[in-house]
Amino acid sequence: MRQVLFSIDFVRDYQGLPESLRKKTDVAIQRIVENPRHPSLQMKKMQPKQRGIWEARVTQGYRLTFRVDGELITMRRVGTHDLLRTP
């Protein structure tokens, strides 16, 4: 069973989102846990690949970043495309 851990940065980002985006973020997280290959996520590994950080789509303009270590998924950041500069 996968476990989800939320970084301090993720919690801060999440709290700053409007309620509608929070709900969409919750759906994206649930999909990452249950079916990471869900097409709506458009998941891909970020560069450089050796860092092991992934990005997934929340909406067309919002992304979340996370790291997978075995059964542990650590949510790192959530926000606009600009956050991908500092995942």
Chimera marker file (.cmm) of the C-alpha trace (Angstrom):
<marker_set name="trace">
<marker id="1" x="0.000" y="0.000" z="0.000" r="1" g="1" b="0" radius="0.5"/>
<marker id="2" x="1.434" y="3.361" z="-1.007" r="1" g="1" b="0" radius="0.5"/>
<marker id="3" x="1.791" y="6.127" z="1.562" r="1" g="1" b="0" radius="0.5"/>
<marker id="4" x="1.775" y="9.839" z="0.808" r="1" g="1" b="0" radius="0.5"/>
<marker id="5" x="3.932" y="12.358" z="2.657" r="1" g="1" b="0" radius="0.5"/>
<marker id="6" x="3.512" y="16.107" z="2.156" r="1" g="1" b="0" radius="0.5"/>
<marker id="7" x="6.510" y="18.438" z="2.306" r="1" g="1" b="0" radius="0.5"/>
<marker id="8" x="6.239" y="21.782" z="4.091" r="1" g="1" b="0" radius="0.5"/>
<marker id="9" x="6.534" y="23.542" z="0.716" r="1" g="1" b="0" radius="0.5"/>
<marker id="10" x="3.677" y="21.466" z="-0.708" r="1" g="1" b="0" radius="0.5"/>
<marker id="11" x="1.424" y="22.255" z="2.255" r="1" g="1" b="0" radius="0.5"/>
<marker id="12" x="2.200" y="25.966" z="1.930" r="1" g="1" b="0" radius="0.5"/>
<marker id="13" x="1.551" y="25.900" z="-1.833" r="1" g="1" b="0" radius="0.5"/>
<marker id="14" x="-1.660" y="23.903" z="-1.378" r="1" g="1" b="0" radius="0.5"/>
<marker id="15" x="-3.045" y="26.272" z="1.250" r="1" g="1" b="0" radius="0.5"/>
<marker id="16" x="-2.536" y="29.181" z="-1.139" r="1" g="1" b="0" radius="0.5"/>
<marker id="17" x="-4.635" y="27.596" z="-3.883" r="1" g="1" b="0" radius="0.5"/>
<marker id="18" x="-8.284" y="28.471" z="-4.486" r="1" g="1" b="0" radius="0.5"/>
<marker id="19" x="-10.734" y="25.782" z="-3.319" r="1" g="1" b="0" radius="0.5"/>
<marker id="20" x="-11.452" y="24.615" z="-6.890" r="1" g="1" b="0" radius="0.5"/>
<marker id="21" x="-7.742" y="23.937" z="-7.501" r="1" g="1" b="0" radius="0.5"/>
<marker id="22" x="-7.401" y="22.181" z="-4.151" r="1" g="1" b="0" radius="0.5"/>
<marker id="23" x="-10.113" y="19.734" z="-5.210" r="1" g="1" b="0" radius="0.5"/>
<marker id="24" x="-8.386" y="19.118" z="-8.544" r="1" g="1" b="0" radius="0.5"/>
<marker id="25" x="-5.078" y="18.631" z="-6.723" r="1" g="1" b="0" radius="0.5"/>
<marker id="26" x="-6.734" y="16.081" z="-4.434" r="1" g="1" b="0" radius="0.5"/>
<marker id="27" x="-8.000" y="14.177" z="-7.488" r="1" g="1" b="0" radius="0.5"/>
<marker id="28" x="-4.526" y="14.224" z="-9.070" r="1" g="1" b="0" radius="0.5"/>
<marker id="29" x="-2.933" y="12.897" z="-5.869" r="1" g="1" b="0" radius="0.5"/>
<marker id="30" x="-5.518" y="10.124" z="-5.652" r="1" g="1" b="0" radius="0.5"/>
<marker id="31" x="-4.792" y="9.160" z="-9.257" r="1" g="1" b="0" radius="0.5"/>
<marker id="32" x="-1.035" y="9.127" z="-8.625" r="1" g="1" b="0" radius="0.5"/>
<marker id="33" x="-1.590" y="6.697" z="-5.751" r="1" g="1" b="0" radius="0.5"/>
<marker id="34" x="-4.162" y="4.480" z="-7.478" r="1" g="1" b="0" radius="0.5"/>
<marker id="35" x="-3.195" y="4.681" z="-11.154" r="1" g="1" b="0" radius="0.5"/>
<marker id="36" x="-0.041" y="6.703" z="-11.912" r="1" g="1" b="0" radius="0.5"/>
<marker id="37" x="-0.451" y="5.970" z="-15.621" r="1" g="1" b="0" radius="0.5"/>
<marker id="38" x="-3.789" y="7.765" z="-15.805" r="1" g="1" b="0" radius="0.5"/>
<marker id="39" x="-3.662" y="9.829" z="-19.018" r="1" g="1" b="0" radius="0.5"/>
<marker id="40" x="-4.936" y="13.023" z="-17.367" r="1" g="1" b="0" radius="0.5"/>
<marker id="41" x="-1.783" y="13.207" z="-15.207" r="1" g="1" b="0" radius="0.5"/>
<marker id="42" x="0.624" y="13.385" z="-18.150" r="1" g="1" b="0" radius="0.5"/>
<marker id="43" x="3.340" y="12.293" z="-15.719" r="1" g="1" b="0" radius="0.5"/>
<marker id="44" x="6.972" y="12.656" z="-16.672" r="1" g="1" b="0" radius="0.5"/>
<marker id="45" x="10.322" y="12.641" z="-14.980" r="1" g="1" b="0" radius="0.5"/>
<marker id="46" x="11.892" y="16.048" z="-14.567" r="1" g="1" b="0" radius="0.5"/>
<marker id="47" x="15.401" y="16.917" z="-15.726" r="1" g="1" b="0" radius="0.5"/>
<marker id="48" x="17.983" y="15.993" z="-14.642" r="1" g="1" b="0" radius="0.5"/>
<marker id="49" x="16.478" y="12.536" z="-14.365" r="1" g="1" b="0" radius="0.5"/>
<marker id="50" x="18.868" y="11.325" z="-11.678" r="1" g="1" b="0" radius="0.5"/>
<marker id="51" x="17.136" y="13.568" z="-9.108" r="1" g="1" b="0" radius="0.5"/>
<marker id="52" x="14.099" y="11.262" z="-9.233" r="1" g="1" b="0" radius="0.5"/>
<marker id="53" x="11.535" y="14.064" z="-9.222" r="1" g="1" b="0" radius="0.5"/>
<marker id="54" x="8.347" y="13.639" z="-11.225" r="1" g="1" b="0" radius="0.5"/>
<marker id="55" x="5.773" y="16.145" z="-12.386" r="1" g="1" b="0" radius="0.5"/>
<marker id="56" x="2.070" y="15.568" z="-12.982" r="1" g="1" b="0" radius="0.5"/>
<marker id="57" x="-0.698" y="17.708" z="-14.372" r="1" g="1" b="0" radius="0.5"/>
<marker id="58" x="-3.394" y="19.136" z="-12.088" r="1" g="1" b="0" radius="0.5"/>
<marker id="59" x="-4.923" y="21.405" z="-14.757" r="1" g="1" b="0" radius="0.5"/>
<marker id="60" x="-3.622" y="22.830" z="-17.993" r="1" g="1" b="0" radius="0.5"/>
<marker id="61" x="-1.786" y="25.578" z="-16.105" r="1" g="1" b="0" radius="0.5"/>
<marker id="62" x="-1.007" y="23.853" z="-12.788" r="1" g="1" b="0" radius="0.5"/>
<marker id="63" x="1.430" y="21.060" z="-11.963" r="1" g="1" b="0" radius="0.5"/>
<marker id="64" x="2.553" y="19.179" z="-8.916" r="1" g="1" b="0" radius="0.5"/>
<marker id="65" x="5.940" y="17.634" z="-8.286" r="1" g="1" b="0" radius="0.5"/>
<marker id="66" x="6.706" y="14.557" z="-6.232" r="1" g="1" b="0" radius="0.5"/>
<marker id="67" x="9.292" y="11.892" z="-5.533" r="1" g="1" b="0" radius="0.5"/>
<marker id="68" x="8.707" y="8.140" z="-5.317" r="1" g="1" b="0" radius="0.5"/>
<marker id="69" x="10.798" y="5.983" z="-2.982" r="1" g="1" b="0" radius="0.5"/>
<marker id="70" x="9.366" y="2.467" z="-3.080" r="1" g="1" b="0" radius="0.5"/>
<marker id="71" x="5.897" y="2.693" z="-1.553" r="1" g="1" b="0" radius="0.5"/>
<marker id="72" x="6.426" y="6.253" z="-0.255" r="1" g="1" b="0" radius="0.5"/>
<marker id="73" x="5.300" y="9.182" z="-2.402" r="1" g="1" b="0" radius="0.5"/>
<marker id="74" x="6.523" y="12.583" z="-1.226" r="1" g="1" b="0" radius="0.5"/>
<marker id="75" x="4.550" y="15.524" z="-2.590" r="1" g="1" b="0" radius="0.5"/>
<marker id="76" x="7.027" y="18.377" z="-3.064" r="1" g="1" b="0" radius="0.5"/>
<marker id="77" x="5.326" y="21.383" z="-4.716" r="1" g="1" b="0" radius="0.5"/>
<marker id="78" x="2.054" y="22.400" z="-6.406" r="1" g="1" b="0" radius="0.5"/>
<marker id="79" x="1.421" y="25.498" z="-8.504" r="1" g="1" b="0" radius="0.5"/>
<marker id="80" x="1.799" y="27.081" z="-11.923" r="1" g="1" b="0" radius="0.5"/>
<marker id="81" x="4.424" y="26.091" z="-14.462" r="1" g="1" b="0" radius="0.5"/>
<marker id="82" x="6.830" y="28.514" z="-12.772" r="1" g="1" b="0" radius="0.5"/>
<marker id="83" x="7.264" y="26.070" z="-9.882" r="1" g="1" b="0" radius="0.5"/>
<marker id="84" x="8.942" y="23.624" z="-12.241" r="1" g="1" b="0" radius="0.5"/>
<marker id="85" x="12.035" y="25.814" z="-12.076" r="1" g="1" b="0" radius="0.5"/>
<marker id="86" x="12.384" y="24.890" z="-8.373" r="1" g="1" b="0" radius="0.5"/>
<marker id="87" x="10.654" y="21.505" z="-7.982" r="1" g="1" b="0" radius="0.5"/>
<link id1="1" id2="2" r="1" g="1" b="0" radius="0.2"/>
<link id1="2" id2="3" r="1" g="1" b="0" radius="0.2"/>
<link id1="3" id2="4" r="1" g="1" b="0" radius="0.2"/>
<link id1="4" id2="5" r="1" g="1" b="0" radius="0.2"/>
<link id1="5" id2="6" r="1" g="1" b="0" radius="0.2"/>
<link id1="6" id2="7" r="1" g="1" b="0" radius="0.2"/>
<link id1="7" id2="8" r="1" g="1" b="0" radius="0.2"/>
<link id1="8" id2="9" r="1" g="1" b="0" radius="0.2"/>
<link id1="9" id2="10" r="1" g="1" b="0" radius="0.2"/>
<link id1="10" id2="11" r="1" g="1" b="0" radius="0.2"/>
<link id1="11" id2="12" r="1" g="1" b="0" radius="0.2"/>
<link id1="12" id2="13" r="1" g="1" b="0" radius="0.2"/>
<link id1="13" id2="14" r="1" g="1" b="0" radius="0.2"/>
<link id1="14" id2="15" r="1" g="1" b="0" radius="0.2"/>
<link id1="15" id2="16" r="1" g="1" b="0" radius="0.2"/>
<link id1="16" id2="17" r="1" g="1" b="0" radius="0.2"/>
<link id1="17" id2="18" r="1" g="1" b="0" radius="0.2"/>
<link id1="18" id2="19" r="1" g="1" b="0" radius="0.2"/>
<link id1="19" id2="20" r="1" g="1" b="0" radius="0.2"/>
<link id1="20" id2="21" r="1" g="1" b="0" radius="0.2"/>
<link id1="21" id2="22" r="1" g="1" b="0" radius="0.2"/>
<link id1="22" id2="23" r="1" g="1" b="0" radius="0.2"/>
<link id1="23" id2="24" r="1" g="1" b="0" radius="0.2"/>
<link id1="24" id2="25" r="1" g="1" b="0" radius="0.2"/>
<link id1="25" id2="26" r="1" g="1" b="0" radius="0.2"/>
<link id1="26" id2="27" r="1" g="1" b="0" radius="0.2"/>
<link id1="27" id2="28" r="1" g="1" b="0" radius="0.2"/>
<link id1="28" id2="29" r="1" g="1" b="0" radius="0.2"/>
<link id1="29" id2="30" r="1" g="1" b="0" radius="0.2"/>
<link id1="30" id2="31" r="1" g="1" b="0" radius="0.2"/>
<link id1="31" id2="32" r="1" g="1" b="0" radius="0.2"/>
<link id1="32" id2="33" r="1" g="1" b="0" radius="0.2"/>
<link id1="33" id2="34" r="1" g="1" b="0" radius="0.2"/>
<link id1="34" id2="35" r="1" g="1" b="0" radius="0.2"/>
<link id1="35" id2="36" r="1" g="1" b="0" radius="0.2"/>
<link id1="36" id2="37" r="1" g="1" b="0" radius="0.2"/>
<link id1="37" id2="38" r="1" g="1" b="0" radius="0.2"/>
<link id1="38" id2="39" r="1" g="1" b="0" radius="0.2"/>
<link id1="39" id2="40" r="1" g="1" b="0" radius="0.2"/>
<link id1="40" id2="41" r="1" g="1" b="0" radius="0.2"/>
<link id1="41" id2="42" r="1" g="1" b="0" radius="0.2"/>
<link id1="42" id2="43" r="1" g="1" b="0" radius="0.2"/>
<link id1="43" id2="44" r="1" g="1" b="0" radius="0.2"/>
<link id1="44" id2="45" r="1" g="1" b="0" radius="0.2"/>
<link id1="45" id2="46" r="1" g="1" b="0" radius="0.2"/>
<link id1="46" id2="47" r="1" g="1" b="0" radius="0.2"/>
<link id1="47" id2="48" r="1" g="1" b="0" radius="0.2"/>
<link id1="48" id2="49" r="1" g="1" b="0" radius="0.2"/>
<link id1="49" id2="50" r="1" g="1" b="0" radius="0.2"/>
<link id1="50" id2="51" r="1" g="1" b="0" radius="0.2"/>
<link id1="51" id2="52" r="1" g="1" b="0" radius="0.2"/>
<link id1="52" id2="53" r="1" g="1" b="0" radius="0.2"/>
<link id1="53" id2="54" r="1" g="1" b="0" radius="0.2"/>
<link id1="54" id2="55" r="1" g="1" b="0" radius="0.2"/>
<link id1="55" id2="56" r="1" g="1" b="0" radius="0.2"/>
<link id1="56" id2="57" r="1" g="1" b="0" radius="0.2"/>
<link id1="57" id2="58" r="1" g="1" b="0" radius="0.2"/>
<link id1="58" id2="59" r="1" g="1" b="0" radius="0.2"/>
<link id1="59" id2="60" r="1" g="1" b="0" radius="0.2"/>
<link id1="60" id2="61" r="1" g="1" b="0" radius="0.2"/>
<link id1="61" id2="62" r="1" g="1" b="0" radius="0.2"/>
<link id1="62" id2="63" r="1" g="1" b="0" radius="0.2"/>
<link id1="63" id2="64" r="1" g="1" b="0" radius="0.2"/>
<link id1="64" id2="65" r="1" g="1" b="0" radius="0.2"/>
<link id1="65" id2="66" r="1" g="1" b="0" radius="0.2"/>
<link id1="66" id2="67" r="1" g="1" b="0" radius="0.2"/>
<link id1="67" id2="68" r="1" g="1" b="0" radius="0.2"/>
<link id1="68" id2="69" r="1" g="1" b="0" radius="0.2"/>
<link id1="69" id2="70" r="1" g="1" b="0" radius="0.2"/>
<link id1="70" id2="71" r="1" g="1" b="0" radius="0.2"/>
<link id1="71" id2="72" r="1" g="1" b="0" radius="0.2"/>
<link id1="72" id2="73" r="1" g="1" b="0" radius="0.2"/>
<link id1="73" id2="74" r="1" g="1" b="0" radius="0.2"/>
<link id1="74" id2="75" r="1" g="1" b="0" radius="0.2"/>
<link id1="75" id2="76" r="1" g="1" b="0" radius="0.2"/>
<link id1="76" id2="77" r="1" g="1" b="0" radius="0.2"/>
<link id1="77" id2="78" r="1" g="1" b="0" radius="0.2"/>
<link id1="78" id2="79" r="1" g="1" b="0" radius="0.2"/>
<link id1="79" id2="80" r="1" g="1" b="0" radius="0.2"/>
<link id1="80" id2="81" r="1" g="1" b="0" radius="0.2"/>
<link id1="81" id2="82" r="1" g="1" b="0" radius="0.2"/>
<link id1="82" id2="83" r="1" g="1" b="0" radius="0.2"/>
<link id1="83" id2="84" r="1" g="1" b="0" radius="0.2"/>
<link id1="84" id2="85" r="1" g="1" b="0" radius="0.2"/>
<link id1="85" id2="86" r="1" g="1" b="0" radius="0.2"/>
<link id1="86" id2="87" r="1" g="1" b="0" radius="0.2"/>
</marker_set>
